[in-house]
Amino acid sequence: MKLALPTKTTILFTIFVTVFAVLAGLSGLLYHSTLSPLIFLGSILAIGVFVTWLVKPAWALYTALILVLLPIGLIPANIHSMLNRSITVIAAGVWLIRLHWDRKKIIWTGPALFMFFFLLWSGVTLLWTGKTGPATTALQVYSLRFLLFLVLIPNEIRTRQDLDGLMNALAISGWVLMLSVVATLLLQGYTTGSRLKVFGENENGAGMLAVIALIGVMWQGSQRSNHRTWKVFRVAVFVVLMFGLVAMSGSRGSAISLIIILAAFWAWKSARPWGKFAVMITILALIFTPSLFTTLVERFTVQRHDTMLGGREVLWQAAWQLIEDHPLGGVGIGNAPYAAVHYLETDPRVVGAERATIHNPVLTIWSETGLLGIFLYLGVFASALFLFIREYLKFKKLGVGQLINYCATVACVTLGYMASWFKGGGMESDFSYFLMLALLVLPSVMDVKSFDPVSRHTDPNCDWQVSS
């Protein structure tokens, strides 16, 4: 009987494992610690990941996006913040290296240019800002948002394959959130009338995160494959969980956004089945679990000594007075919450408080950066919306079904998102807003040729066809 000789791959793998084990053992000579083998292993893995990202820079982008979208509190806040910033910078670094290596040019979109000049003007406002600490922190946050969402995403997401990867990252983030919701319910339970809090995530923020992740989940479900039924089932499960999360969180903003999104689905043939499914789920929930909506009903009917806008009216009046006193240059980036307190001294809710969030992105930016700042800031959204509408009309004329479906879903979610964005605290710099901007910009940089030519007029890769 002949013995089978080891293959070349087996020999190389054996040599690699042997050398790796020897080096791990010798690592103790370089660093005297019982953890030296683990440190060595971590270093090798880090180098391997970095090399992989150099080969596939988009993977670093997906990693950064997933980390940014993780629910707050899932991992320690200080580690989460450090990872967000460092991975974003690393993703930019590997992209720049490949950009130089491949001799490609940076793509500058209209929104990116508006945001770039907004950052420059915000830097100028540091000259008269009252508190430099919050100002520099705010400027850093805006810079990282600009880098990740308005530079990296439009430059690295150019083809059908890239778009699939981005949508997968969104879907993964959504499922992590939903698993966190399930874990919270199993470990802590839920009391009717209370507001469900997922780890350290704000009750309002969790619902908005789920709404945005819906784009990725629906994109996955719209791709035809041998597992079509399973994909559609996953979308249905996600929608049900999203309904439960929004209802139990008691977030009026998330509820309004969700209602508008599902209503907008009826206007698009590609998304209409999910609009019908949402109506069915709502009816069943009202019949069998009406207590699920107790918190929402109480908050909308103002039964807890609140107002429909949660007391934001007073904050907006104070912000407008702040703008009237500083119309041209504002009080400096990141300083509106501190300056607004002076105009709320008679409000018992903020007596002794150091800061008061204005809960309106437009008023916040206007009061911080003045007329030029608000013009540049709103120019980012206006130019992104213009690009989106222009490209949608082009895709409709060409009949590129997959991109039309993408535009339909993004349009519906954007409409719902913006309906509650205007009254959110800190939403002017929130990652979710800049992610929506990036999704609006993407169609303008997409390589239409990378999509299957037979998708024109009738797209076999989509479960739901679009009416022209």
MODA-V51637 format. One line per field, one symbol per residue. phi: phi as a letter, one per 30 degrees, with the letter a starting at -180 (. if undefined). psi: psi as a letter, one per 40 degrees, with the letter a starting at -180 (. if undefined). burial: I if it has 24 or more other C-alpha atoms within 12 Angstrom, else O. A space follows every 50 residues. Layout:
phi: ???
psi: ???
burial: ???
This chain:
phi: .dddddddddddddddddddddddddddddbdadcedddddddddddddd dddddbedddddddddddddedjdbeeddedddeddddddeddddddddd ddhccddcceeddedddddddddddddbddbddddddddddddddeddcc cddddccbbedddedddddddedddddddddddddddcibcejccdcchc ddeddddddddddeddddddddddadceddddddddddddddeddddddi ddddddddddddddeddbddceeddddddddddddddcbdddcedddddd chcbhbceciideddddddddddddbddcicjeiceedddedcbdddddb diddbbddiaedddddddbiddddddddddddddddddddddddddddid edddddddddddddeddddcddcddiddbddddddddddddeedcddedd ceedddibcdccdcdcdd
psi: hhhhiiiddddddddddddddddddeddddhgieeddddddddddddddd dddddgddddddddddddehhhedihdddddddddddddddddddddddd defiihhhidddddddddddddddeddeidhdddddddddddddddddde ddddddgdiddddddddddddddddddddddddddddeahhheihhhhbe hidddddddddddddddddddehhaefddddddddddddddddddddddf hddddddddddddddeehddedddddddddddddddddgdededdddddd efeffiidefeddddddddddddddgddeaeiheedddddddefdehdee heidihhdfhddddddddeaddddddddddddddddddddddddddddfg dddddddddddddddddddedeeiheedeidddddddddddddeehhdde ihdeehdhheehdhihh.
burial: OOOOOOOOOOOOOOOOOOOOOOOIOOOOOOOOOOOOIOOIOOOOOOOOOI OOIIOIIIIIIIIIIIIIIIIIOIOOOOOOIOIIIOIIIIIIIIIIOIOO OOOOOOIOIIIIIIIIIIIOIIIIIIOOIOIOOIIIOIIOIIIIIIIIII IIIIIIIIIIOIIIIIIIIIIIIIIIIIIIIIOOOOOOOIOOOIIIIIIO IIIIIIIIIIIIIIIIIIIIIIIOOOOOOOIIOIIIIIIIIIIIIIIIII IIIIIIIIIIIIIIIOOIIIIIIIIOIIOOIIOOOOOOOOOIIIIIIIII OOOOOOOOIIOIOIIIOIIIIIIOOIIOIIIIIIIIIIIIIOIIOOOOOO OOOOIIIIIIIIIIIIIIIIIIIIOIIIIIIOIIIOIIIOIIOOIIOOII IIIIIIIIIIIIIIIIIIIIIIIIIIIIIIIIIIIIIIIIIIIIIIIIOO IOOOIIIIIOIIIIIIOO
